[in-house]
């Protein structure tokens, strides 16, 4: 799973870079298109030849300008299609990556939970053994103590009957109580 996760992260990073590059190219073309200028040369006089030359140059400039604008628009169309395709791919990859990361976190969290359950139950078993040892010592010492003070006494009062314990259930764990033997 880690290899797939690492590969997917690399793919997502690569797509981010490609998207940034495409967006920069698009921005540059929009800037170029919006700052486009056409040179107009006014005739020196109003003679028919000068006016005809004026119209001819303006028509040529307009045609040149229109051709360059169409070229920019065509490039923008191609780049924007590529950008949208990359964004769609990125979104799919990011969704998959998020799912795999969530799956990884659940898996690792489950392992931690199992380890902690094991620790709690080991501690509970140790506590039960220590309580049994305490009970044995009490059973040996209490009669001697009563004889020594010449009075009936209870030097330890065992009120706790259970200890916390984690039980495995069908869909998880349950923190409950285990009877002390």
C-alpha positions as CSV (number, residue, x, y, z in Angstrom):
1,X,0.0,0.0,0.0
2,X,2.9,2.4,0.8
3,X,4.3,2.1,-2.7
4,X,0.9,2.9,-4.3
5,X,0.5,5.8,-1.8
6,X,4.0,7.2,-2.7
7,X,3.4,6.7,-6.4
8,X,0.0,8.5,-6.2
9,X,1.5,11.4,-4.2
10,X,4.2,11.7,-6.9
11,X,1.5,11.7,-9.7
12,X,-0.5,14.3,-7.8
13,X,2.5,16.5,-7.4
14,X,3.4,16.1,-11.1
15,X,-0.1,17.0,-12.1
16,X,0.0,20.1,-9.9
17,X,3.2,21.2,-11.7
18,X,1.7,20.6,-15.1
19,X,-1.4,22.5,-14.2
20,X,0.6,25.4,-12.9
21,X,2.6,25.4,-16.1
22,X,-0.5,25.2,-18.3
23,X,-2.1,28.0,-16.3
24,X,1.0,30.2,-16.7
25,X,0.9,29.6,-20.5
26,X,-2.8,30.5,-20.6
27,X,-2.3,33.6,-18.6
28,X,0.6,34.7,-20.9
29,X,-1.6,34.2,-23.9
30,X,-4.5,36.1,-22.4
31,X,-2.1,39.0,-21.5
32,X,-0.7,38.9,-25.0
33,X,-4.2,39.0,-26.5
34,X,-5.5,41.8,-24.3
35,X,-2.5,44.0,-24.9
36,X,-2.6,43.5,-28.7
37,X,-2.2,46.7,-30.7
38,X,-2.8,47.6,-34.3
39,X,-0.6,50.2,-36.0
40,X,-2.6,52.7,-38.0
41,X,-0.7,55.0,-40.4
42,X,-2.7,58.1,-41.4
43,X,-2.2,59.3,-44.9
44,X,0.0,62.3,-45.5
45,X,-2.7,63.9,-47.6
46,X,-6.2,63.2,-48.9
47,X,-5.2,62.2,-52.4
48,X,-6.8,59.1,-53.8
49,X,-3.5,57.3,-54.0
50,X,-2.7,58.1,-50.3
51,X,-6.2,57.1,-49.2
52,X,-5.9,53.8,-51.2
53,X,-2.5,53.1,-49.6
54,X,-4.0,54.0,-46.2
55,X,-6.9,51.5,-46.7
56,X,-4.6,48.9,-48.1
57,X,-2.2,49.1,-45.1
58,X,-5.0,49.1,-42.6
59,X,-6.6,46.1,-44.3
60,X,-3.3,44.2,-44.2
61,X,-2.7,45.2,-40.5
62,X,-6.3,44.2,-39.6
63,X,-5.9,40.8,-41.4
64,X,-2.5,40.2,-39.7
65,X,-4.0,41.2,-36.4
66,X,-7.1,38.9,-36.9
67,X,-4.8,36.0,-37.9
68,X,-2.7,36.4,-34.8
69,X,-5.8,36.7,-32.6
70,X,-7.2,33.6,-34.1
71,X,-3.9,31.8,-33.6
72,X,-3.9,32.9,-29.9
73,X,-7.5,31.9,-29.5
74,X,-6.8,28.4,-31.1
75,X,-3.8,28.0,-28.7
76,X,-6.0,29.1,-25.8
77,X,-8.6,26.5,-26.8
78,X,-6.1,23.7,-26.9
79,X,-4.4,24.7,-23.7
80,X,-7.7,25.2,-21.8
81,X,-8.8,21.7,-22.9
82,X,-5.5,20.3,-21.7
83,X,-5.9,22.2,-18.4
84,X,-9.4,20.9,-17.8
85,X,-8.3,17.4,-18.6
86,X,-5.4,17.7,-16.2
87,X,-7.7,19.2,-13.5
88,X,-10.2,16.3,-13.9
89,X,-7.4,13.8,-13.7
90,X,-5.9,15.6,-10.7
91,X,-9.3,15.5,-8.9
92,X,-9.7,11.8,-9.5
93,X,-6.1,11.1,-8.3
94,X,-6.5,13.4,-5.2
95,X,-9.8,11.5,-4.3
96,X,-8.0,8.2,-4.6
97,X,-5.0,9.5,-2.6
98,X,-7.3,10.8,0.1
99,X,-9.0,7.4,0.2
100,X,-5.7,5.5,0.4
101,X,-4.4,7.9,3.1
102,X,-7.6,7.4,5.1
103,X,-7.3,3.6,4.7
104,X,-3.7,3.8,5.9
105,X,-4.7,5.9,8.9
106,X,-7.5,3.4,9.8
107,X,-5.1,0.5,9.4
108,X,-2.4,2.0,11.5
109,X,-5.0,3.2,14.1
110,X,-6.4,-0.3,14.3
111,X,-2.9,-1.7,15.0
112,X,-2.4,0.9,17.7
113,X,-5.8,0.1,19.2
114,X,-5.0,-3.7,19.3
115,X,-1.7,-3.0,20.9
116,X,-3.3,-0.9,23.6
117,X,-6.0,-3.5,24.2
118,X,-3.3,-6.1,24.7
119,X,-1.5,-3.8,27.2
120,X,-4.7,-3.0,29.1
121,X,-5.5,-6.7,29.4
122,X,-1.9,-7.7,30.3
123,X,-2.0,-5.0,33.0
124,X,-5.4,-6.3,34.2
125,X,-4.0,-9.8,34.4
126,X,-1.0,-8.6,36.4
127,X,-3.3,-6.6,38.7
128,X,-5.4,-9.7,39.3
129,X,-2.3,-11.7,40.1
130,X,-1.1,-9.0,42.5
131,X,-4.5,-9.0,44.2
132,X,-4.3,-12.8,44.6
133,X,-0.9,-12.4,46.2
134,X,-2.3,-9.7,48.5
135,X,-5.2,-12.0,49.4
136,X,-2.7,-14.9,50.2
137,X,-0.6,-12.6,52.4
138,X,-3.7,-11.4,54.1
139,X,-5.0,-14.9,54.7
140,X,-1.7,-15.8,56.3
141,X,-1.1,-12.6,58.3
142,X,-4.6,-11.7,59.5
143,X,-4.9,-14.7,62.0
144,X,-1.5,-13.9,63.4
145,X,-2.4,-10.2,63.7
146,X,-5.6,-11.0,65.5
147,X,-3.7,-13.3,67.9
148,X,-1.1,-10.5,68.5
149,X,-3.7,-7.8,69.2
150,X,-5.9,-10.3,71.0
151,X,-8.9,-9.0,69.1
152,X,-10.8,-10.1,66.0
153,X,-9.8,-7.8,63.1
154,X,-9.7,-7.4,59.4
155,X,-6.5,-5.7,58.3
156,X,-7.6,-5.7,54.6
157,X,-11.2,-5.1,53.4
158,X,-11.6,-6.6,49.9
159,X,-14.5,-4.5,48.5
160,X,-13.4,-4.6,44.8
161,X,-14.9,-7.6,43.0
162,X,-13.9,-6.7,39.4
163,X,-11.1,-5.1,37.4
164,X,-11.3,-3.3,34.1
165,X,-10.8,-5.6,31.1
166,X,-11.2,-5.2,27.3
167,X,-13.3,-7.7,25.5
168,X,-13.3,-8.4,21.7
169,X,-16.8,-8.0,20.2
170,X,-18.0,-8.6,16.6
171,X,-17.6,-5.0,15.5
172,X,-14.9,-3.8,17.9
173,X,-13.9,-3.8,21.5
174,X,-15.8,-3.3,24.8
175,X,-14.2,-2.0,28.0
176,X,-15.9,-3.9,30.7
177,X,-15.2,-5.6,34.0
178,X,-13.6,-9.0,34.8
179,X,-14.4,-10.7,38.1
180,X,-11.5,-11.1,40.4
181,X,-11.1,-14.8,41.3
